[in-house]
């Protein structure tokens, strides 16, 4: 019997990311951005603004966590602003960081940071929606 091999091409988890700098660390999407998760698909519309990852400006924390994720951070920012539920947004963020290629030693501290300290930001976005 002849041995046959085949490979499935995995669907990319993120669409192309197109941004423009606005000001003061803020960026705007110039094209809709999509994340295809295992349990959720997220479409972030063109025009959405982000600072990627809001990290307190404490030097050690800032150096350790700032700038390690872009695609997952945009997805998380959008889910917070859309008030989908903090637990859903945070768990999606964790999965998206893995799909972005962030090693476990980086993604777990970032994830626990948003779980433990992201509540005020999530609530602030909720008040704006009222």
N, CA, C and O atoms as a Tinker XYZ file with bonds, in Angstrom:
   520  protein
     1  N      0.838000   -1.188000    0.000000    73     2
     2  CA     0.000000    0.000000    0.000000    64     1     3
     3  C      0.879000    1.247000    0.000000    63     2     4     5
     4  O      1.813000    1.375000    0.792000    81     3
     5  N      0.562000    2.134000   -0.886000    73     3     6
     6  CA     1.337000    3.355000   -1.016000    64     5     7
     7  C      1.002000    4.332000    0.113000    63     6     8     9
     8  O     -0.161000    4.575000    0.436000    81     7
     9  N      2.055000    4.874000    0.691000    73     7    10
    10  CA     1.867000    5.853000    1.764000    64     9    11
    11  C      1.640000    7.233000    1.146000    63    10    12    13
    12  O      2.424000    7.701000    0.321000    81    11
    13  N      0.553000    7.864000    1.566000    73    11    14
    14  CA     0.247000    9.204000    1.061000    64    13    15
    15  C      0.294000   10.188000    2.217000    63    14    16    17
    16  O     -0.178000    9.907000    3.319000    81    15
    17  N      0.859000   11.315000    1.946000    73    15    18
    18  CA     0.912000   12.359000    2.948000    64    17    19
    19  C      0.143000   13.570000    2.446000    63    18    20    21
    20  O      0.086000   13.836000    1.246000    81    19
    21  N     -0.438000   14.287000    3.374000    73    19    22
    22  CA    -1.086000   15.536000    3.009000    64    21    23
    23  C     -0.972000   16.491000    4.186000    63    22    24    25
    24  O     -0.801000   16.074000    5.332000    81    23
    25  N     -1.066000   17.722000    3.894000    73    23    26
    26  CA    -1.008000   18.753000    4.924000    64    25    27
    27  C     -2.203000   19.670000    4.755000    63    26    28    29
    28  O     -2.601000   20.021000    3.644000    81    27
    29  N     -2.749000   20.036000    5.869000    73    27    30
    30  CA    -3.815000   21.028000    5.841000    64    29    31
    31  C     -3.198000   22.387000    6.093000    63    30    32    33
    32  O     -2.443000   22.571000    7.047000    81    31
    33  N     -3.514000   23.305000    5.261000    73    31    34
    34  CA    -3.029000   24.661000    5.495000    64    33    35
    35  C     -3.944000   25.326000    6.500000    63    34    36    37
    36  O     -5.128000   25.535000    6.239000    81    35
    37  N     -3.389000   25.655000    7.644000    73    35    38
    38  CA    -4.180000   26.313000    8.681000    64    37    39
    39  C     -4.573000   27.709000    8.213000    63    38    40    41
    40  O     -3.789000   28.424000    7.590000    81    39
    41  N     -5.789000   28.066000    8.529000    73    39    42
    42  CA    -6.260000   29.408000    8.204000    64    41    43
    43  C     -5.472000   30.408000    9.049000    63    42    44    45
    44  O     -5.290000   30.191000   10.247000    81    43
    45  N     -5.013000   31.475000    8.457000    73    43    46
    46  CA    -4.338000   32.488000    9.265000    64    45    47
    47  C     -5.288000   32.978000   10.370000    63    46    48    49
    48  O     -6.491000   33.119000   10.147000    81    47
    49  N     -4.747000   33.227000   11.527000    73    47    50
    50  CA    -5.559000   33.661000   12.660000    64    49    51
    51  C     -5.877000   35.145000   12.613000    63    50    52    53
    52  O     -6.854000   35.590000   13.215000    81    51
    53  N     -5.062000   35.914000   11.902000    73    51    54
    54  CA    -5.240000   37.364000   11.853000    64    53    55
    55  C     -5.225000   37.822000   10.394000    63    54    56    57
    56  O     -4.504000   37.275000    9.559000    81    55
    57  N     -6.031000   38.828000   10.115000    73    55    58
    58  CA    -5.977000   39.428000    8.782000    64    57    59
    59  C     -4.812000   40.418000    8.746000    63    58    60    61
    60  O     -4.133000   40.653000    9.746000    81    59
    61  N     -4.610000   40.981000    7.572000    73    59    62
    62  CA    -3.583000   42.001000    7.417000    64    61    63
    63  C     -3.901000   43.181000    8.327000    63    62    64    65
    64  O     -5.058000   43.573000    8.473000    81    63
    65  N     -2.871000   43.735000    8.928000    73    63    66
    66  CA    -3.028000   44.858000    9.840000    64    65    67
    67  C     -2.498000   46.122000    9.182000    63    66    68    69
    68  O     -1.321000   46.210000    8.831000    81    67
    69  N     -3.392000   47.107000    9.020000    73    67    70
    70  CA    -2.996000   48.397000    8.441000    64    69    71
    71  C     -3.365000   49.497000    9.424000    63    70    72    73
    72  O     -4.519000   49.633000    9.830000    81    71
    73  N     -2.353000   50.281000    9.797000    73    71    74
    74  CA    -2.514000   51.322000   10.815000    64    73    75
    75  C     -1.907000   52.627000   10.359000    63    74    76    77
    76  O     -1.051000   52.668000    9.475000    81    75
    77  N     -2.375000   53.701000   10.990000    73    75    78
    78  CA    -1.719000   54.995000   10.831000    64    77    79
    79  C     -1.572000   55.608000   12.214000    63    78    80    81
    80  O     -2.438000   55.448000   13.074000    81    79
    81  N     -0.470000   56.310000   12.418000    73    79    82
    82  CA    -0.220000   56.958000   13.698000    64    81    83
    83  C     -1.125000   58.182000   13.822000    63    82    84    85
    84  O     -1.228000   58.988000   12.897000    81    83
    85  N     -1.780000   58.309000   14.979000    73    83    86
    86  CA    -2.656000   59.458000   15.209000    64    85    87
    87  C     -1.898000   60.491000   16.027000    63    86    88    89
    88  O     -1.572000   61.564000   15.519000    81    87
    89  N     -1.614000   60.182000   17.288000    73    87    90
    90  CA    -0.831000   61.047000   18.169000    64    89    91
    91  C     -0.751000   60.421000   19.545000    63    90    92    93
    92  O     -1.560000   59.562000   19.895000    81    91
    93  N      0.213000   60.848000   20.314000    73    91    94
    94  CA     0.365000   60.449000   21.721000    64    93    95
    95  C      0.242000   58.937000   21.926000    63    94    96    97
    96  O     -0.455000   58.491000   22.838000    81    95
    97  N      0.913000   58.150000   21.084000    73    95    98
    98  CA     0.893000   56.708000   21.230000    64    97    99
    99  C     -0.380000   56.030000   20.755000    63    98   100   101
   100  O     -0.582000   54.846000   21.025000    81    99
   101  N     -1.237000   56.750000   20.057000    73    99   102
   102  CA    -2.504000   56.188000   19.557000    64   101   103
   103  C     -2.364000   55.902000   18.068000    63   102   104   105
   104  O     -1.753000   56.664000   17.318000    81   103
   105  N     -2.942000   54.794000   17.671000    73   103   106
   106  CA    -2.937000   54.360000   16.286000    64   105   107
   107  C     -4.358000   54.088000   15.829000    63   106   108   109
   108  O     -5.206000   53.689000   16.627000    81   107
   109  N     -4.624000   54.303000   14.531000    73   107   110
   110  CA    -5.952000   54.095000   13.956000    64   109   111
   111  C     -5.858000   53.039000   12.851000    63   110   112   113
   112  O     -4.948000   53.066000   12.022000    81   111
   113  N     -6.818000   52.110000   12.858000    73   111   114
   114  CA    -6.888000   51.131000   11.783000    64   113   115
   115  C     -7.365000   51.815000   10.509000    63   114   116   117
   116  O     -8.347000   52.558000   10.528000    81   115
   117  N     -6.682000   51.568000    9.419000    73   115   118
   118  CA    -7.104000   52.123000    8.133000    64   117   119
   119  C     -7.836000   51.076000    7.288000    63   118   120   121
   120  O     -8.303000   51.356000    6.184000    81   119
   121  N     -7.918000   49.877000    7.836000    73   119   122
   122  CA    -8.624000   48.780000    7.188000    64   121   123
   123  C     -9.167000   47.896000    8.300000    63   122   124   125
   124  O     -8.520000   47.739000    9.335000    81   123
   125  N    -10.341000   47.319000    8.102000    73   123   126
   126  CA   -10.888000   46.411000    9.118000    64   125   127
   127  C     -9.868000   45.303000    9.400000    63   126   128   129
   128  O     -9.159000   44.842000    8.506000    81   127
   129  N     -9.820000   44.897000   10.655000    73   127   130
   130  CA    -8.870000   43.889000   11.114000    64   129   131
   131  C     -9.659000   42.725000   11.703000    63   130   132   133
   132  O    -10.635000   42.938000   12.422000    81   131
   133  N     -9.244000   41.504000   11.403000    73   131   134
   134  CA    -9.993000   40.336000   11.870000    64   133   135
   135  C     -9.097000   39.364000   12.621000    63   134   136   137
   136  O     -7.937000   39.145000   12.274000    81   135
   137  N     -9.691000   38.788000   13.671000    73   135   138
   138  CA    -9.062000   37.703000   14.424000    64   137   139
   139  C     -9.992000   36.502000   14.358000    63   138   140   141
   140  O    -11.180000   36.607000   14.663000    81   139
   141  N     -9.444000   35.363000   13.960000    73   139   142
   142  CA   -10.210000   34.127000   13.848000    64   141   143
   143  C     -9.760000   33.192000   14.964000    63   142   144   145
   144  O     -8.770000   32.474000   14.825000    81   143
   145  N    -10.495000   33.207000   16.068000    73   143   146
   146  CA   -10.142000   32.379000   17.218000    64   145   147
   147  C    -10.780000   31.012000   17.138000    63   146   148   149
   148  O    -11.504000   30.698000   16.193000    81   147
   149  N    -10.500000   30.201000   18.147000    73   147   150
   150  CA   -11.089000   28.867000   18.198000    64   149   151
   151  C    -12.577000   28.937000   18.497000    63   150   152   153
   152  O    -13.364000   28.162000   17.954000    81   151
   153  N    -12.962000   29.874000   19.368000    73   151   154
   154  CA   -14.358000   29.972000   19.808000    64   153   155
   155  C    -15.022000   31.302000   19.475000    63   154   156   157
   156  O    -16.201000   31.500000   19.767000    81   155
   157  N    -14.271000   32.209000   18.864000    73   155   158
   158  CA   -14.803000   33.539000   18.581000    64   157   159
   159  C    -14.080000   34.122000   17.372000    63   158   160   161
   160  O    -12.876000   33.931000   17.202000    81   159
   161  N    -14.819000   34.824000   16.550000    73   159   162
   162  CA   -14.239000   35.609000   15.469000    64   161   163
   163  C    -14.532000   37.070000   15.778000    63   162   164   165
   164  O    -15.647000   37.422000   16.160000    81   163
   165  N    -13.538000   37.904000   15.611000    73   163   166
   166  CA   -13.671000   39.315000   15.956000    64   165   167
   167  C    -13.330000   40.146000   14.728000    63   166   168   169
   168  O    -12.303000   39.934000   14.084000    81   167
   169  N    -14.209000   41.100000   14.410000    73   167   170
   170  CA   -13.961000   42.036000   13.318000    64   169   171
   171  C    -13.868000   43.426000   13.930000    63   170   172   173
   172  O    -14.853000   43.957000   14.443000    81   171
   173  N    -12.683000   44.005000   13.871000    73   171   174
   174  CA   -12.447000   45.347000   14.393000    64   173   175
   175  C    -12.573000   46.297000   13.202000    63   174   176   177
   176  O    -11.840000   46.153000   12.223000    81   175
   177  N    -13.481000   47.256000   13.268000    73   175   178
   178  CA   -13.728000   48.092000   12.090000    64   177   179
   179  C    -12.607000   49.089000   11.797000    63   178   180   181
   180  O    -11.858000   49.501000   12.682000    81   179
   181  N    -12.526000   49.451000   10.545000    73   179   182
   182  CA   -11.622000   50.515000   10.133000    64   181   183
   183  C    -11.984000   51.779000   10.919000    63   182   184   185
   184  O    -13.161000   52.063000   11.139000    81   183
   185  N    -10.981000   52.521000   11.332000    73   183   186
   186  CA   -11.214000   53.741000   12.110000    64   185   187
   187  C    -11.054000   53.534000   13.602000    63   186   188   189
   188  O    -10.959000   54.509000   14.348000    81   187
   189  N    -11.020000   52.287000   14.060000    73   187   190
   190  CA   -10.841000   51.994000   15.487000    64   189   191
   191  C     -9.457000   52.471000   15.919000    63   190   192   193
   192  O     -8.478000   52.277000   15.198000    81   191
   193  N     -9.374000   53.097000   17.100000    73   191   194
   194  CA    -8.093000   53.564000   17.614000    64   193   195
   195  C     -7.651000   52.724000   18.803000    63   194   196   197
   196  O     -8.472000   52.216000   19.567000    81   195
   197  N     -6.339000   52.589000   18.941000    73   195   198
   198  CA    -5.756000   51.767000   20.002000    64   197   199
   199  C     -4.416000   52.337000   20.435000    63   198   200   201
   200  O     -3.760000   53.063000   19.687000    81   199
   201  N     -4.019000   51.997000   21.659000    73   199   202
   202  CA    -2.657000   52.270000   22.115000    64   201   203
   203  C     -1.907000   50.947000   22.259000    63   202   204   205
   204  O     -0.826000   50.900000   22.846000    81   203
   205  N     -2.477000   49.893000   21.729000    73   203   206
   206  CA    -1.995000   48.509000   21.762000    64   205   207
   207  C     -2.132000   47.904000   23.149000    63   206   208   209
   208  O     -3.056000   47.130000   23.398000    81   207
   209  N     -1.238000   48.242000   24.040000    73   207   210
   210  CA    -1.275000   47.632000   25.369000    64   209   211
   211  C     -1.009000   48.699000   26.420000    63   210   212   213
   212  O      0.084000   49.260000   26.496000    81   211
   213  N     -2.009000   48.963000   27.213000    73   211   214
   214  CA    -1.897000   49.956000   28.270000    64   213   215
   215  C     -1.188000   49.331000   29.468000    63   214   216   217
   216  O     -1.739000   48.476000   30.160000    81   215
   217  N      0.023000   49.768000   29.691000    73   215   218
   218  CA     0.821000   49.256000   30.800000    64   217   219
   219  C      1.171000   50.426000   31.700000    63   218   220   221
   220  O      1.584000   51.477000   31.210000    81   219
   221  N      1.014000   50.265000   33.021000    73   219   222
   222  CA     1.412000   51.353000   33.913000    64   221   223
   223  C      2.862000   51.762000   33.655000    63   222   224   225
   224  O      3.705000   50.921000   33.343000    81   223
   225  N      3.139000   53.032000   33.783000    73   223   226
   226  CA     4.467000   53.547000   33.462000    64   225   227
   227  C      5.486000   53.321000   34.584000    63   226   228   229
   228  O      6.428000   54.099000   34.735000    81   227
   229  N      5.296000   52.267000   35.362000    73   227   230
   230  CA     6.292000   51.850000   36.344000    64   229   231
   231  C      7.421000   51.212000   35.540000    63   230   232   233
   232  O      7.182000   50.242000   34.820000    81   231
   233  N      8.651000   51.736000   35.645000    73   231   234
   234  CA     9.718000   51.305000   34.730000    64   233   235
   235  C      9.893000   49.793000   34.570000    63   234   236   237
   236  O     10.007000   49.321000   33.439000    81   235
   237  N      9.919000   49.028000   35.640000    73   235   238
   238  CA    10.134000   47.586000   35.514000    64   237   239
   239  C      8.968000   46.921000   34.783000    63   238   240   241
   240  O      9.184000   46.096000   33.895000    81   239
   241  N      7.736000   47.276000   35.151000    73   239   242
   242  CA     6.564000   46.705000   34.484000    64   241   243
   243  C      6.519000   47.113000   33.019000    63   242   244   245
   244  O      6.246000   46.296000   32.140000    81   243
   245  N      6.790000   48.382000   32.774000    73   243   246
   246  CA     6.733000   48.896000   31.411000    64   245   247
   247  C      7.727000   48.153000   30.514000    63   246   248   249
   248  O      7.386000   47.739000   29.407000    81   247
   249  N      8.948000   47.992000   31.002000    73   247   250
   250  CA     9.979000   47.313000   30.210000    64   249   251
   251  C      9.638000   45.842000   29.997000    63   250   252   253
   252  O      9.926000   45.283000   28.939000    81   251
   253  N      9.026000   45.216000   30.998000    73   251   254
   254  CA     8.739000   43.786000   30.910000    64   253   255
   255  C      7.563000   43.462000   29.999000    63   254   256   257
   256  O      7.547000   42.402000   29.374000    81   255
   257  N      6.574000   44.356000   29.911000    73   255   258
   258  CA     5.325000   43.982000   29.247000    64   257   259
   259  C      4.941000   44.819000   28.030000    63   258   260   261
   260  O      4.145000   44.355000   27.214000    81   259
   261  N      5.461000   46.009000   27.876000    73   259   262
   262  CA     5.049000   46.871000   26.775000    64   261   263
   263  C      5.627000   46.387000   25.449000    63   262   264   265
   264  O      6.809000   46.057000   25.353000    81   263
   265  N      4.783000   46.354000   24.445000    73   263   266
   266  CA     5.238000   46.118000   23.087000    64   265   267
   267  C      5.431000   44.672000   22.672000    63   266   268   269
   268  O      6.045000   44.416000   21.637000    81   267
   269  N      4.934000   43.726000   23.437000    73   267   270
   270  CA     5.112000   42.325000   23.071000    64   269   271
   271  C      3.976000   41.783000   22.214000    63   270   272   273
   272  O      4.103000   40.707000   21.630000    81   271
   273  N      2.885000   42.500000   22.132000    73   271   274
   274  CA     1.753000   42.043000   21.336000    64   273   275
   275  C      1.119000   43.237000   20.626000    63   274   276   277
   276  O      0.999000   44.319000   21.200000    81   275
   277  N      0.724000   43.034000   19.400000    73   275   278
   278  CA    -0.002000   44.088000   18.680000    64   277   279
   279  C     -1.386000   43.584000   18.279000    63   278   280   281
   280  O     -2.399000   44.192000   18.624000    81   279
   281  N     -1.423000   42.472000   17.553000    73   279   282
   282  CA    -2.693000   41.964000   17.041000    64   281   283
   283  C     -3.630000   41.544000   18.180000    63   282   284   285
   284  O     -4.819000   41.865000   18.158000    81   283
   285  N     -3.100000   40.837000   19.158000    73   283   286
   286  CA    -3.924000   40.424000   20.298000    64   285   287
   287  C     -4.371000   41.636000   21.108000    63   286   288   289
   288  O     -5.494000   41.671000   21.611000    81   287
   289  N     -3.496000   42.623000   21.233000    73   287   290
   290  CA    -3.838000   43.826000   22.004000    64   289   291
   291  C     -4.965000   44.614000   21.342000    63   290   292   293
   292  O     -5.862000   45.109000   22.024000    81   291
   293  N     -4.922000   44.730000   20.030000    73   291   294
   294  CA    -5.999000   45.422000   19.311000    64   293   295
   295  C     -7.315000   44.678000   19.507000    63   294   296   297
   296  O     -8.353000   45.290000   19.759000    81   295
   297  N     -7.263000   43.361000   19.391000    73   295   298
   298  CA    -8.462000   42.543000   19.590000    64   297   299
   299  C     -9.023000   42.753000   20.994000    63   298   300   301
   300  O    -10.230000   42.930000   21.158000    81   299
   301  N     -8.164000   42.736000   21.996000    73   299   302
   302  CA    -8.582000   42.913000   23.396000    64   301   303
   303  C     -9.164000   44.307000   23.626000    63   302   304   305
   304  O    -10.211000   44.447000   24.258000    81   303
   305  N     -8.488000   45.335000   23.115000    73   303   306
   306  CA    -9.008000   46.705000   23.257000    64   305   307
   307  C    -10.419000   46.800000   22.683000    63   306   308   309
   308  O    -11.309000   47.383000   23.300000    81   307
   309  N    -10.613000   46.230000   21.514000    73   307   310
   310  CA   -11.925000   46.295000   20.866000    64   309   311
   311  C    -12.986000   45.572000   21.687000    63   310   312   313
   312  O    -14.089000   46.089000   21.865000    81   311
   313  N    -12.668000   44.392000   22.184000    73   311   314
   314  CA   -13.638000   43.636000   22.980000    64   313   315
   315  C    -13.981000   44.361000   24.282000    63   314   316   317
   316  O    -15.123000   44.296000   24.737000    81   315
   317  N    -13.021000   45.043000   24.879000    73   315   318
   318  CA   -13.314000   45.850000   26.071000    64   317   319
   319  C    -14.274000   46.987000   25.707000    63   318   320   321
   320  O    -15.255000   47.230000   26.410000    81   319
   321  N    -13.984000   47.671000   24.615000    73   319   322
   322  CA   -14.846000   48.813000   24.243000    64   321   323
   323  C    -16.241000   48.373000   23.848000    63   322   324   325
   324  O    -17.209000   49.106000   24.049000    81   323
   325  N    -16.347000   47.183000   23.290000    73   323   326
   326  CA   -17.655000   46.672000   22.895000    64   325   327
   327  C    -18.408000   46.022000   24.051000    63   326   328   329
   328  O    -19.562000   45.622000   23.897000    81   327
   329  N    -17.755000   45.916000   25.205000    73   327   330
   330  CA   -18.378000   45.390000   26.420000    64   329   331
   331  C    -18.968000   43.996000   26.222000    63   330   332   333
   332  O    -20.114000   43.734000   26.587000    81   331
   333  N    -18.163000   43.108000   25.637000    73   331   334
   334  CA   -18.637000   41.743000   25.398000    64   333   335
   335  C    -18.644000   40.896000   26.666000    63   334   336   337
   336  O    -19.186000   39.791000   26.684000    81   335
   337  N    -18.055000   41.412000   27.693000    73   335   338
   338  CA   -17.865000   40.684000   28.948000    64   337   339
   339  C    -16.373000   40.606000   29.205000    63   338   340   341
   340  O    -15.606000   40.189000   28.338000    81   339
   341  N    -15.965000   41.008000   30.396000    73   339   342
   342  CA   -14.541000   41.063000   30.706000    64   341   343
   343  C    -13.885000   39.685000   30.608000    63   342   344   345
   344  O    -12.790000   39.564000   30.059000    81   343
   345  N    -14.533000   38.660000   31.126000    73   343   346
   346  CA   -13.950000   37.309000   31.090000    64   345   347
   347  C    -13.770000   36.826000   29.646000    63   346   348   349
   348  O    -12.763000   36.193000   29.327000    81   347
   349  N    -14.730000   37.118000   28.782000    73   347   350
   350  CA   -14.625000   36.729000   27.366000    64   349   351
   351  C    -13.476000   37.481000   26.705000    63   350   352   353
   352  O    -12.673000   36.887000   25.985000    81   351
   353  N    -13.398000   38.790000   26.949000    73   351   354
   354  CA   -12.333000   39.599000   26.362000    64   353   355
   355  C    -10.963000   39.122000   26.826000    63   354   356   357
   356  O    -10.037000   39.007000   26.023000    81   355
   357  N    -10.836000   38.846000   28.117000    73   355   358
   358  CA    -9.544000   38.440000   28.659000    64   357   359
   359  C     -9.127000   37.052000   28.163000    63   358   360   361
   360  O     -7.960000   36.849000   27.828000    81   359
   361  N    -10.051000   36.102000   28.110000    73   359   362
   362  CA    -9.696000   34.762000   27.629000    64   361   363
   363  C     -9.382000   34.783000   26.130000    63   362   364   365
   364  O     -8.507000   34.050000   25.669000    81   363
   365  N    -10.092000   35.621000   25.373000    73   363   366
   366  CA    -9.791000   35.778000   23.949000    64   365   367
   367  C     -8.407000   36.371000   23.766000    63   366   368   369
   368  O     -7.666000   35.976000   22.866000    81   367
   369  N     -8.061000   37.319000   24.623000    73   367   370
   370  CA    -6.731000   37.942000   24.597000    64   369   371
   371  C     -5.641000   36.888000   24.804000    63   370   372   373
   372  O     -4.639000   36.875000   24.088000    81   371
   373  N     -5.838000   36.015000   25.777000    73   371   374
   374  CA    -4.854000   34.968000   26.055000    64   373   375
   375  C     -4.667000   34.064000   24.828000    63   374   376   377
   376  O     -3.538000   33.770000   24.437000    81   375
   377  N     -5.764000   33.633000   24.234000    73   375   378
   378  CA    -5.682000   32.773000   23.042000    64   377   379
   379  C     -5.041000   33.518000   21.874000    63   378   380   381
   380  O     -4.221000   32.953000   21.149000    81   379
   381  N     -5.409000   34.778000   21.691000    73   379   382
   382  CA    -4.861000   35.563000   20.579000    64   381   383
   383  C     -3.359000   35.790000   20.752000    63   382   384   385
   384  O     -2.619000   35.790000   19.769000    81   383
   385  N     -2.905000   35.983000   21.989000    73   383   386
   386  CA    -1.457000   36.129000   22.212000    64   385   387
   387  C     -0.728000   34.845000   21.815000    63   386   388   389
   388  O      0.354000   34.895000   21.231000    81   387
   389  N     -1.325000   33.698000   22.133000    73   387   390
   390  CA    -0.713000   32.433000   21.729000    64   389   391
   391  C     -0.686000   32.334000   20.205000    63   390   392   393
   392  O      0.328000   31.940000   19.629000    81   391
   393  N     -1.788000   32.687000   19.552000    73   391   394
   394  CA    -1.846000   32.631000   18.087000    64   393   395
   395  C     -0.906000   33.637000   17.447000    63   394   396   397
   396  O     -0.465000   33.446000   16.314000    81   395
   397  N     -0.598000   34.706000   18.165000    73   395   398
   398  CA     0.362000   35.698000   17.658000    64   397   399
   399  C      1.800000   35.204000   17.821000    63   398   400   401
   400  O      2.727000   35.774000   17.245000    81   399
   401  N      1.977000   34.145000   18.605000    73   399   402
   402  CA     3.307000   33.568000   18.763000    64   401   403
   403  C      4.035000   33.975000   20.029000    63   402   404   405
   404  O      5.228000   33.707000   20.170000    81   403
   405  N      3.339000   34.616000   20.947000    73   403   406
   406  CA     3.968000   35.024000   22.197000    64   405   407
   407  C      4.234000   33.804000   23.067000    63   406   408   409
   408  O      3.332000   32.994000   23.280000    81   407
   409  N      5.462000   33.656000   23.577000    73   407   410
   410  CA     5.741000   32.503000   24.434000    64   409   411
   411  C      4.960000   32.580000   25.747000    63   410   412   413
   412  O      4.583000   33.660000   26.202000    81   411
   413  N      4.734000   31.435000   26.332000    73   411   414
   414  CA     3.958000   31.331000   27.571000    64   413   415
   415  C      4.517000   32.226000   28.670000    63   414   416   417
   416  O      3.747000   32.822000   29.423000    81   415
   417  N      5.832000   32.332000   28.779000    73   415   418
   418  CA     6.440000   33.148000   29.831000    64   417   419
   419  C      6.119000   34.635000   29.675000    63   418   420   421
   420  O      6.212000   35.386000   30.645000    81   419
   421  N      5.750000   35.063000   28.491000    73   419   422
   422  CA     5.334000   36.455000   28.261000    64   421   423
   423  C      3.818000   36.608000   28.400000    63   422   424   425
   424  O      3.335000   37.542000   29.039000    81   423
   425  N      3.075000   35.675000   27.793000    73   423   426
   426  CA     1.628000   35.866000   27.752000    64   425   427
   427  C      0.938000   35.672000   29.091000    63   426   428   429
   428  O     -0.045000   36.362000   29.366000    81   427
   429  N      1.409000   34.766000   29.932000    73   427   430
   430  CA     0.742000   34.566000   31.221000    64   429   431
   431  C      0.802000   35.793000   32.133000    63   430   432   433
   432  O     -0.227000   36.165000   32.696000    81   431
   433  N      1.964000   36.441000   32.306000    73   431   434
   434  CA     1.958000   37.656000   33.136000    64   433   435
   435  C      1.090000   38.778000   32.559000    63   434   436   437
   436  O      0.432000   39.506000   33.301000    81   435
   437  N      1.095000   38.910000   31.239000    73   435   438
   438  CA     0.257000   39.942000   30.607000    64   437   439
   439  C     -1.216000   39.610000   30.835000    63   438   440   441
   440  O     -2.007000   40.484000   31.191000    81   439
   441  N     -1.576000   38.356000   30.629000    73   439   442
   442  CA    -2.957000   37.920000   30.847000    64   441   443
   443  C     -3.387000   38.178000   32.287000    63   442   444   445
   444  O     -4.439000   38.774000   32.516000    81   443
   445  N     -2.594000   37.739000   33.255000    73   443   446
   446  CA    -2.973000   37.936000   34.657000    64   445   447
   447  C     -3.011000   39.418000   35.024000    63   446   448   449
   448  O     -3.771000   39.822000   35.904000    81   447
   449  N     -2.195000   40.225000   34.353000    73   447   450
   450  CA    -2.263000   41.669000   34.570000    64   449   451
   451  C     -3.620000   42.236000   34.178000    63   450   452   453
   452  O     -4.187000   43.048000   34.909000    81   451
   453  N     -4.149000   41.814000   33.026000    73   451   454
   454  CA    -5.461000   42.339000   32.616000    64   453   455
   455  C     -6.586000   41.726000   33.442000    63   454   456   457
   456  O     -7.580000   42.394000   33.726000    81   455
   457  N     -6.438000   40.459000   33.830000    73   455   458
   458  CA    -7.462000   39.834000   34.671000    64   457   459
   459  C     -7.560000   40.567000   36.011000    63   458   460   461
   460  O     -8.654000   40.894000   36.471000    81   459
   461  N     -6.406000   40.820000   36.629000    73   459   462
   462  CA    -6.389000   41.412000   37.967000    64   461   463
   463  C     -6.582000   42.923000   37.973000    63   462   464   465
   464  O     -7.189000   43.461000   38.899000    81   463
   465  N     -6.073000   43.617000   36.954000    73   463   466
   466  CA    -6.059000   45.083000   36.995000    64   465   467
   467  C     -6.802000   45.758000   35.851000    63   466   468   469
   468  O     -6.799000   46.986000   35.765000    81   467
   469  N     -7.441000   44.989000   34.968000    73   467   470
   470  CA    -8.142000   45.578000   33.834000    64   469   471
   471  C     -9.566000   46.016000   34.131000    63   470   472   473
   472  O    -10.209000   46.643000   33.289000    81   471
   473  N    -10.065000   45.696000   35.311000    73   471   474
   474  CA   -11.443000   46.026000   35.673000    64   473   475
   475  C    -11.801000   47.499000   35.542000    63   474   476   477
   476  O    -12.832000   47.825000   34.953000    81   475
   477  N    -10.968000   48.410000   36.079000    73   475   478
   478  CA   -11.305000   49.832000   35.944000    64   477   479
   479  C    -11.405000   50.303000   34.492000    63   478   480   481
   480  O    -12.275000   51.102000   34.148000    81   479
   481  N    -10.514000   49.803000   33.656000    73   479   482
   482  CA   -10.576000   50.175000   32.234000    64   481   483
   483  C    -11.848000   49.632000   31.599000    63   482   484   485
   484  O    -12.522000   50.344000   30.855000    81   483
   485  N    -12.181000   48.384000   31.885000    73   483   486
   486  CA   -13.399000   47.790000   31.333000    64   485   487
   487  C    -14.628000   48.577000   31.788000    63   486   488   489
   488  O    -15.517000   48.862000   30.986000    81   487
   489  N    -14.676000   48.922000   33.057000    73   487   490
   490  CA   -15.815000   49.681000   33.589000    64   489   491
   491  C    -15.870000   51.081000   32.985000    63   490   492   493
   492  O    -16.956000   51.596000   32.720000    81   491
   493  N    -14.722000   51.697000   32.768000    73   491   494
   494  CA   -14.686000   53.043000   32.190000    64   493   495
   495  C    -15.312000   53.032000   30.796000    63   494   496   497
   496  O    -16.080000   53.931000   30.454000    81   495
   497  N    -14.992000   52.028000   30.001000    73   495   498
   498  CA   -15.601000   51.927000   28.671000    64   497   499
   499  C    -17.099000   51.698000   28.768000    63   498   500   501
   500  O    -17.852000   52.202000   27.934000    81   499
   501  N    -17.543000   50.957000   29.755000    73   499   502
   502  CA   -18.965000   50.713000   29.957000    64   501   503
   503  C    -19.730000   51.987000   30.293000    63   502   504   505
   504  O    -20.858000   52.182000   29.839000    81   503
   505  N    -19.122000   52.835000   31.076000    73   503   506
   506  CA   -19.782000   54.117000   31.412000    64   505   507
   507  C    -19.900000   55.016000   30.205000    63   506   508   509
   508  O    -20.879000   55.750000   30.069000    81   507
   509  N    -18.910000   54.971000   29.320000    73   507   510
   510  CA   -18.964000   55.795000   28.107000    64   509   511
   511  C    -20.104000   55.353000   27.191000    63   510   512   513
   512  O    -20.666000   56.164000   26.455000    81   511
   513  N    -20.437000   54.072000   27.238000    73   511   514
   514  CA   -21.483000   53.543000   26.358000    64   513   515
   515  C    -22.887000   53.929000   26.816000    63   514   516   517
   516  O    -23.834000   53.843000   26.034000    81   515
   517  N    -23.031000   54.349000   28.060000    73   515   518
   518  CA   -24.368000   54.682000   28.575000    64   517   519
   519  C    -24.900000   55.964000   27.996000    63   518   520
   520  O    -26.010000   56.378000   28.330000    81   519
